[in-house]
Amino acid sequence: MIANNARIITFILAFVSPSLAFTTSSAPAHKTQLQLSTSDEGSRRSFLTNVVATAAVLPSLVLSNPSSASAFGFKADDKGPLVYGDDSIMSPKEHGTTASPVQPDLRYGVSNKLADKISSYNRVFAENGGYFQGTSFENDVRNLVASNGGPVTFYDSVSGKPLFVAPKGRSVDDFIEESKIHGWPSFRDEETVWENVRVLKSSGETVSTVGTHLGHNLPDRSGNRYCINLVSIAGNPTSQ
């Protein structure tokens, strides 16, 4: 339990402080390090103001018993279809926790180096809060919803498997706004492709079935909310 809480506390520190991020230096991918962002102090204060409501509920998650099925989300037979997975999903493989690196031509203009570190060599930390706002994410999503008349599918940056389909049950404005408030693309149960996504009971870590680290489940009053790194869901579909 102590080890689990230590991991959760470390995640919380990264979550509430967007100044913590993975370095994209030339160091080997398996030697990921943390560095302070040089982002504007005013922007950081603005971001923290937006997430303070969410940050307030995090201590209760730390104090929760990790063995409880509801510690990091509603039970699958309660308020949502959440599917739990075993920690073995994230066991060491040929390329960190995945069998291969991220795809070479990721969407939204994200950094491949950052995507590989977060997706395959990381269990806790995340891209900078608000990182997705510096990409083509919002424009691409709005344009696709407008042109297709339906939601957008987000694919695993490693395997190309569909992971999330959004927005569902809400407008594209609501989806984008919630993501901006929290600092990362935020998905709900009905927007999750449970065939390919799992939530680890021990930590709330949200992962793909091939071992890609995606983010964490941070429930709120509306239910489960999957706070996801854009770099991990910027893949292209592949034929199975």
DRENNU-744998 format. One record per residue (C-alpha): x, y, z; residue in three letters. Coordinates in steps of 0.02 Angstrom, whole numbers, plus 50000, padded with zeros to 5 digits. Each point is the difference from the previous one (the first is absolute). Layout:
<sites>
- x,y,z,code
- X,Y,Z,Ala
...
</sites>
This chain:
<sites>
- x,y,z,code
- 50000,50000,50000,Met
- 50144,50120,50041,Ile
- 50080,49968,49831,Ala
- 49835,50030,49911,Asn
- 49969,50163,50094,Asn
- 50176,50058,49961,Ala
- 49963,49977,49815,Arg
- 49834,50092,50017,Ile
- 50079,50144,50095,Ile
- 50134,50016,49866,Thr
- 49864,50008,49867,Phe
- 49905,50131,50098,Ile
- 50154,50110,50010,Leu
- 50016,49993,49811,Ala
- 49813,50026,49976,Phe
- 49981,50155,50106,Val
- 50164,50075,49938,Ser
- 50007,50012,49810,Pro
- 50180,50057,50015,Ser
- 50051,49818,50018,Leu
- 50028,49918,49833,Ala
- 50105,49873,49910,Phe
- 50157,50069,49922,Thr
- 50017,49974,49813,Thr
- 50189,50005,50005,Ser
- 50110,49879,49905,Ser
- 50014,49884,50151,Ala
- 49952,49818,49966,Pro
- 49813,49970,50011,Ala
- 50019,49881,50147,His
- 50086,50136,50101,Lys
- 49854,50121,50008,Thr
- 50028,50147,50113,Gln
- 49895,50143,50068,Leu
- 50036,50182,49970,Gln
- 49915,50165,50040,Leu
- 49906,50081,49858,Ser
- 50047,50177,49953,Thr
- 49818,50045,49967,Ser
- 49936,50171,50050,Asp
- 49961,50015,50186,Glu
- 49835,50087,49964,Gly
- 49943,49857,49888,Ser
- 50046,49877,50136,Arg
- 49896,50095,50129,Arg
- 49854,50005,49878,Ser
- 50011,49813,49970,Phe
- 50009,49961,50186,Leu
- 49846,50108,50029,Thr
- 49906,49894,49873,Asn
- 50049,49834,50079,Val
- 49984,50047,50183,Val
- 49826,49924,50012,Ala
- 50065,49834,49935,Thr
- 50158,50006,50104,Ala
- 49895,50018,50156,Ala
- 49931,49823,49983,Val
- 50169,49917,49975,Leu
- 50049,49983,50184,Pro
- 49847,49892,50029,Ser
- 50061,49885,49863,Leu
- 50168,49982,50085,Val
- 49920,49955,50165,Leu
- 49887,49872,49919,Ser
- 50042,49818,50019,Asn
- 50078,49948,49833,Pro
- 49926,49826,50021,Ser
- 49825,50072,49990,Ser
- 49919,49977,49831,Ala
- 49924,50173,50010,Ser
- 50157,50092,50056,Ala
- 50035,50065,49826,Phe
- 49831,49994,49915,Gly
- 49827,49929,50007,Phe
- 49981,49813,49992,Lys
- 49963,49925,49829,Ala
- 49828,49947,50062,Asp
- 49962,50166,50085,Asp
- 50004,50165,49905,Lys
- 50105,49955,49851,Gly
- 50074,49864,49890,Pro
- 50177,50026,50067,Leu
- 50109,49846,49966,Val
- 50141,49967,50121,Tyr
- 50164,49920,49950,Gly
- 50144,49915,50087,Asp
- 50169,50083,50027,Asp
- 50076,49863,49890,Ser
- 49938,50098,49848,Ile
- 50143,50121,50035,Met
- 50135,49868,50022,Ser
- 50167,50032,49912,Pro
- 50001,49960,49815,Lys
- 50116,50027,49852,Glu
- 49975,50190,50006,His
- 49964,50052,50178,Gly
- 49821,49949,50041,Thr
- 49958,49977,49816,Thr
- 50066,49882,49867,Ala
- 50045,50140,49880,Ser
- 50027,50190,49992,Pro
- 49865,50126,49957,Val
- 49952,50022,49818,Gln
- 50116,50116,49901,Pro
- 49861,50111,49931,Asp
- 49894,50048,50150,Leu
- 49852,50117,49985,Arg
- 49971,50176,50067,Tyr
- 50183,50050,49980,Gly
- 50052,49921,50165,Val
- 50181,49960,50042,Ser
- 50047,49821,49958,Asn
- 50141,50001,50128,Lys
- 49883,50058,50138,Leu
- 49866,49877,49944,Ala
- 50121,49853,50008,Asp
- 50060,50046,50175,Lys
- 49827,50025,50073,Ile
- 49917,49855,49909,Ser
- 50132,49865,50024,Ser
- 50120,50053,50138,Tyr
- 49888,50079,50130,Asn
- 49869,49952,50128,Arg
- 49967,50163,50092,Val
- 50049,50163,49916,Phe
- 49916,50093,49858,Ala
- 50023,50125,49862,Glu
- 49988,50181,50060,Asn
- 49828,50058,50053,Gly
- 49926,50090,49850,Gly
- 50123,49919,49880,Tyr
- 49859,49951,49882,Phe
- 49954,50184,49977,Gln
- 50164,50027,49910,Gly
- 49957,49868,49871,Thr
- 49870,49986,49861,Ser
- 49888,49897,50116,Phe
- 49858,50125,50021,Glu
- 49992,50053,49818,Asn
- 50012,49821,49937,Asp
- 49864,49938,50118,Val
- 49882,50143,49960,Arg
- 50027,49980,49812,Asn
- 49975,49811,50005,Leu
- 49840,50013,50103,Val
- 49934,50134,49881,Ala
- 50043,49903,49843,Ser
- 49949,49826,50060,Asn
- 49852,50051,50106,Gly
- 50061,49882,50136,Gly
- 50135,49966,50129,Pro
- 50187,49982,49971,Val
- 50094,49837,50031,Thr
- 50165,50012,50094,Phe
- 50126,49861,49969,Tyr
- 50140,49922,50102,Asp
- 50164,50085,49953,Ser
- 50086,49830,50007,Val
- 49877,49871,49931,Ser
- 49878,50108,49902,Gly
- 49853,49920,50091,Lys
- 49848,50112,50036,Pro
- 49999,50057,50182,Leu
- 49875,50143,50013,Phe
- 49857,50068,49894,Val
- 49947,50176,50045,Ala
- 49896,50100,50024,Pro
- 49856,49885,50046,Lys
- 49850,50059,50099,Gly
- 50065,50178,49998,Arg
- 50049,50135,49877,Ser
- 50173,50026,49929,Val
- 50003,50165,50095,Asp
- 49969,49910,50165,Asp
- 50135,49871,49960,Phe
- 50129,50132,49957,Ile
- 49953,50110,50147,Glu
- 50016,49858,50128,Glu
- 50168,49952,49927,Ser
- 50061,50180,50014,Lys
- 49941,50016,50179,Ile
- 50097,49847,50055,His
- 50150,50023,49885,Gly
- 49990,49833,49909,Trp
- 49875,49920,49879,Pro
- 49864,49932,50115,Ser
- 49888,49855,49955,Phe
- 49849,49916,50080,Arg
- 49946,49818,50015,Asp
- 49890,50005,49845,Glu
- 50143,50073,49898,Glu
- 50121,49861,50047,Thr
- 50030,49847,49888,Val
- 50006,49871,50140,Trp
- 50056,49863,49883,Glu
- 50170,50085,49998,Asn
- 50007,50102,50162,Val
- 50025,49946,50181,Arg
- 50010,50089,50169,Val
- 50119,49927,50129,Leu
- 49917,49975,50169,Lys
- 50162,50032,50095,Ser
- 50023,50178,49939,Ser
- 49865,50060,49882,Gly
- 50128,49999,49859,Glu
- 49911,49990,49833,Thr
- 50089,49895,49870,Val
- 49973,49914,49834,Ser
- 49995,49811,49991,Thr
- 50169,50001,49911,Val
- 50086,50090,50145,Gly
- 49990,50181,49944,Thr
- 49990,50122,50146,His
- 49854,50116,49964,Leu
- 49967,50098,50160,Gly
- 49893,49979,50156,His
- 49819,49986,50053,Asn
- 49952,50151,50107,Leu
- 49815,49983,50040,Pro
- 49892,50152,50036,Asp
- 49817,50030,50038,Arg
- 49953,49950,49822,Ser
- 50087,49831,50012,Gly
- 50164,49931,49935,Asn
- 50111,50123,49907,Arg
- 50150,49937,49906,Tyr
- 50136,50133,49998,Cys
- 50102,49947,49848,Ile
- 50165,50053,49921,Asn
- 49971,50056,49821,Leu
- 50169,49929,49950,Val
- 49937,49826,50048,Ser
- 49842,50007,49893,Ile
- 50068,50085,49844,Ala
- 50021,49842,49898,Gly
- 49932,49952,49831,Asn
- 49885,49851,49973,Pro
- 50081,49840,49941,Thr
- 49919,49850,49919,Ser
- 49984,49855,50120,Gln
</sites>
